[in-house]
Amino acid sequence: MLAATAVSQSATDPLAGLVLGDVPKPEPRPGWSIVRVVSSSLNMHDLWTLRGVGHPPERLPIILGCDAAGYDEDGNEVIVHPVIADPDAGRGDETLDPNRALLSEQHNGAFAEYLTVPARNLIPKPSWLSFDEAACLPVAWTTAYRMLFTQARIKAGDRVLVQGAGGGVASAAIKLAVAAGTVVYATSRSEDKRAQAVAWGARAAVPTGERLPERVDVVIETVGEATWSHSLKSLRPGGTVVIAGATSGTNPPADLGRVFYLQQRILGSTGCTRGELVALLNMMDATGLRPVIDRTLPLDEIHKGFQLMIDGRLTGKLVIKEISS
């Protein structure tokens, strides 16, 4: 089968380690299922693997791709929950299992014609959701859902700042927070992405680091060093920053004086549970929300897709098509 495999890592030339070629079709172990992949989508996690960030070189080669939608062995349309873990080991939350693994970390991922995952990781794909739309949800949209509703516990009327409008998680967070009845602000260095955030329902979108019209209850942070100071300064006393990524760096000044004096809360968030993915689908059904898709490319053009991500030229998700549905 055709697959996109990470065979080496480089911080300066990550795509040099991405090889597209034929590999053996996977064989499922007991309790696991085979999925014929129709659509998957790119995530920053894939790029970090190629750059050698958070992925030990001894786990190479490995097929990349965290998101997948396709057909199970019985021909049913399914979405793949990407967190492979034991809920019992996480006290009911598989994201807290110390041995959890996102698809493509310890097990071959979704940039292939077939993949194998535990049977519990398969969720029926609703008929109102296309395969391309479904493939956008398992990482970016569920990450945003968990940040907003599980960690920050937003409610209608809250003020929410989303840093870095345009990325997959950020675009999902804007649309989900708007649908939940909050007032959303967004930031971006790109004028086009700021305009897009407003089109998605944000009350205002400002250049990165610019002062907001008011302080907010919650900040959705995935950028890291470049926006951290602005995130803390934008919070009201007692407000919450939820962080699920740090694409610009992981070690900004902590500003602990501000944190304790204003009693700000900083919460980490990683992945999602199977139940949260189901809850997200229920919310999308109720509200009519759909993911933002920048473009769709065939698997044999995956290098082009990665380059678009590296260049920051995507707004929303880039879908990879393994087969036609």
C-alpha positions, 0 to 999 in steps of 0.5 A: 500500500502507498504510505508517507513515512518519516524515516529521519528527522531534521530541524532545518530540513524536515521534509528530507525525512518524509518518504512516499512509497509502498509498504506492507498492508498492516495486520490487526492484532487481537482487539484491533481493527483495520480501517481503509482510509478515505481521508486524513489531514495534516497537523503540526504534530506531523511536522514536529515528528519530522523535526525531531521534537517530542518523537525519539529517533528510535521510533523511526521509521513510522507512518505519519498522520493522526487523523483518519476517516474511512471504512471499517472491515464491515464497510461501515463509515467510521472516524478514528479516535486518535488517542490509543490508551487505557481509560482505566489507567487514566482514572477514566480519562485516556488522555491521562494514561501515562502510556497514552500515544497519539496515532503515529507516535508509537503506532503507524498513522493515517497517511496510508491506504490502511491503518489498524487501531483498537476497535474502541477507537472507531466511532460511527461517522454521521451521514451528515458529515463528509469524509473530508470534514470528518478527517479534520476533527480527531485532533484539531477540533477535539483539542479545541473542544476539550480546551473550551468545554472540559478545561475552561468550562466556558459558558454563554456570555464569556469573553474568549481570546483565541491566539493565532487565528488560522491554525487548525485548533484556533479556527476550530476554537473560534467557531466552537466558542462562537457557537457556544454564545461567547464573545470571541476575540482573535489575533493574527499577524495576517490581515487575511486571517484576521478577516477570516476570524471575523467572518467566522463570528469573532467580534474583533481580530487584532494584530498579534500583541495588540491590546484588546477592547476588553479583558477576557475570561479565557485565552486559548493558547497554542502559539507559546513564546510569541503570544504568552505575555499578551495572553496573560495581560489580556486576562481579567483577574481570576481568568484562565489560560488553556494551553495545548501547544507552543509552536513558537517556543516552550519557555516564555517568561513565566511572569509569576508575579502577575499570575499569583497577584491576579489569581490567574489559572494556567491549565494544560490540555492534551488530546481528547477522550473518545467521549469528547469526540462523540460530544463534539459530533453531537454539538456539530449536529445541533449547531450545523458547525463544520470544519474549515478546510483550506484545500484537499490534496492527494496522498502523492502530493503530501510534500506540497501540503507540508510545505504549505504548512511550513510556510504558514499559508493555510487557513484551517485544515489541509485534507489528504485523500488516500482513496476516493469515497 
